[in-house]
Amino acid sequence: MCGIYRFIRHPMYGSLMLLGLGIYLKRVTPLTSALASIVVIALVLTALIEEGEMRACFGEEYGAYARRTKRFIPFLV
């Protein structure tokens, strides 16, 4: 692996999540709260489904990669 994928498995999903949370923090309303929640839930579910497909396709090789990297935020999540 090279680039950011050495540290996290879903950099695009993580950046979209941070964008959604940033928009939410700019204007906190019930609508933005609901939308931010939907964005986070949808991206987490998408990542989990994608990881299941990757495990089915690549097996233990992907499992080893998943164990040494984080899902969204390097060194944290």
Phi and psi in degrees as GROMACS dihedral restraints (atoms count N, CA, C in turn):
[ dihedral_restraints ]
;  ai    aj    ak    al  type     phi  dphi    fc
    3     4     5     6     1  -136.4    20    10
    4     5     6     7     1   167.0    20    10
    6     7     8     9     1    68.4    20    10
    7     8     9    10     1  -152.2    20    10
    9    10    11    12     1   -68.1    20    10
   10    11    12    13     1   -23.0    20    10
   12    13    14    15     1   -66.7    20    10
   13    14    15    16     1   -10.4    20    10
   15    16    17    18     1   -70.5    20    10
   16    17    18    19     1   -22.8    20    10
   18    19    20    21     1  -109.8    20    10
   19    20    21    22     1   -36.6    20    10
   21    22    23    24     1  -137.0    20    10
   22    23    24    25     1   150.4    20    10
   24    25    26    27     1   -86.9    20    10
   25    26    27    28     1   -25.5    20    10
   27    28    29    30     1  -131.9    20    10
   28    29    30    31     1    68.6    20    10
   30    31    32    33     1   -64.8    20    10
   31    32    33    34     1   -35.3    20    10
   33    34    35    36     1   -69.3    20    10
   34    35    36    37     1   -42.2    20    10
   36    37    38    39     1   -64.6    20    10
   37    38    39    40     1   -40.5    20    10
   39    40    41    42     1   -62.4    20    10
   40    41    42    43     1   -41.8    20    10
   42    43    44    45     1   -68.8    20    10
   43    44    45    46     1   -37.7    20    10
   45    46    47    48     1   -65.3    20    10
   46    47    48    49     1   -36.6    20    10
   48    49    50    51     1   -64.3    20    10
   49    50    51    52     1   -44.9    20    10
   51    52    53    54     1   -65.9    20    10
   52    53    54    55     1   -36.3    20    10
   54    55    56    57     1   -62.6    20    10
   55    56    57    58     1   -47.1    20    10
   57    58    59    60     1   -61.0    20    10
   58    59    60    61     1   -41.4    20    10
   60    61    62    63     1   -68.9    20    10
   61    62    63    64     1   -34.6    20    10
   63    64    65    66     1   -65.3    20    10
   64    65    66    67     1   -42.0    20    10
   66    67    68    69     1   -63.3    20    10
   67    68    69    70     1   -40.9    20    10
   69    70    71    72     1   -60.2    20    10
   70    71    72    73     1   -45.3    20    10
   72    73    74    75     1   -69.5    20    10
   73    74    75    76     1   -23.7    20    10
   75    76    77    78     1   -68.2    20    10
   76    77    78    79     1   -36.1    20    10
   78    79    80    81     1  -145.5    20    10
   79    80    81    82     1    98.3    20    10
   81    82    83    84     1   -85.0    20    10
   82    83    84    85     1   109.6    20    10
   84    85    86    87     1  -137.8    20    10
   85    86    87    88     1   168.3    20    10
   87    88    89    90     1   -59.3    20    10
   88    89    90    91     1   -37.2    20    10
   90    91    92    93     1   -65.7    20    10
   91    92    93    94     1   -47.6    20    10
   93    94    95    96     1   -68.1    20    10
   94    95    96    97     1   -30.6    20    10
   96    97    98    99     1   -63.4    20    10
   97    98    99   100     1   -45.1    20    10
   99   100   101   102     1   -65.0    20    10
  100   101   102   103     1   -44.0    20    10
  102   103   104   105     1   -65.5    20    10
  103   104   105   106     1   -41.7    20    10
  105   106   107   108     1   -63.6    20    10
  106   107   108   109     1   -40.2    20    10
  108   109   110   111     1   -63.0    20    10
  109   110   111   112     1   -43.4    20    10
  111   112   113   114     1   -62.7    20    10
  112   113   114   115     1   -42.9    20    10
  114   115   116   117     1   -61.0    20    10
  115   116   117   118     1   -48.7    20    10
  117   118   119   120     1   -63.0    20    10
  118   119   120   121     1   -46.4    20    10
  120   121   122   123     1   -63.1    20    10
  121   122   123   124     1   -45.1    20    10
  123   124   125   126     1   -62.5    20    10
  124   125   126   127     1   -41.6    20    10
  126   127   128   129     1   -70.6    20    10
  127   128   129   130     1   -38.3    20    10
  129   130   131   132     1   -64.6    20    10
  130   131   132   133     1   -45.4    20    10
  132   133   134   135     1   -63.7    20    10
  133   134   135   136     1   -40.8    20    10
  135   136   137   138     1   -61.4    20    10
  136   137   138   139     1   -43.4    20    10
  138   139   140   141     1   -63.6    20    10
  139   140   141   142     1   -41.5    20    10
  141   142   143   144     1   -65.4    20    10
  142   143   144   145     1   -42.2    20    10
  144   145   146   147     1   -64.0    20    10
  145   146   147   148     1   -44.2    20    10
  147   148   149   150     1   -62.1    20    10
  148   149   150   151     1   -40.2    20    10
  150   151   152   153     1   -64.9    20    10
  151   152   153   154     1   -37.1    20    10
  153   154   155   156     1   -62.0    20    10
  154   155   156   157     1   -41.2    20    10
  156   157   158   159     1   -65.7    20    10
  157   158   159   160     1   -39.0    20    10
  159   160   161   162     1   -67.1    20    10
  160   161   162   163     1   -39.5    20    10
  162   163   164   165     1   -63.5    20    10
  163   164   165   166     1   -39.7    20    10
  165   166   167   168     1   -66.4    20    10
  166   167   168   169     1   -34.8    20    10
  168   169   170   171     1   -81.7    20    10
  169   170   171   172     1   -44.5    20    10
  171   172   173   174     1  -108.4    20    10
  172   173   174   175     1    -7.9    20    10
  174   175   176   177     1    63.7    20    10
  175   176   177   178     1  -135.8    20    10
  177   178   179   180     1   -65.8    20    10
  178   179   180   181     1   -27.4    20    10
  180   181   182   183     1   -60.5    20    10
  181   182   183   184     1   -43.4    20    10
  183   184   185   186     1   -70.7    20    10
  184   185   186   187     1   -36.0    20    10
  186   187   188   189     1   -59.2    20    10
  187   188   189   190     1   -42.8    20    10
  189   190   191   192     1   -65.0    20    10
  190   191   192   193     1   -40.8    20    10
  192   193   194   195     1   -62.5    20    10
  193   194   195   196     1   -43.2    20    10
  195   196   197   198     1   -64.4    20    10
  196   197   198   199     1   -35.0    20    10
  198   199   200   201     1   -70.3    20    10
  199   200   201   202     1   -28.3    20    10
  201   202   203   204     1   -98.5    20    10
  202   203   204   205     1    -1.8    20    10
  204   205   206   207     1  -123.6    20    10
  205   206   207   208     1   163.9    20    10
  207   208   209   210     1   -96.0    20    10
  208   209   210   211     1   164.2    20    10
  210   211   212   213     1   -79.8    20    10
  211   212   213   214     1   -49.8    20    10
  213   214   215   216     1  -124.2    20    10
  214   215   216   217     1   -43.3    20    10
  216   217   218   219     1  -118.9    20    10
  217   218   219   220     1   122.8    20    10
  219   220   221   222     1   -54.4    20    10
  220   221   222   223     1   135.6    20    10
  222   223   224   225     1    68.5    20    10
  223   224   225   226     1     1.6    20    10
  225   226   227   228     1  -126.2    20    10
  226   227   228   229     1   -68.7    20    10
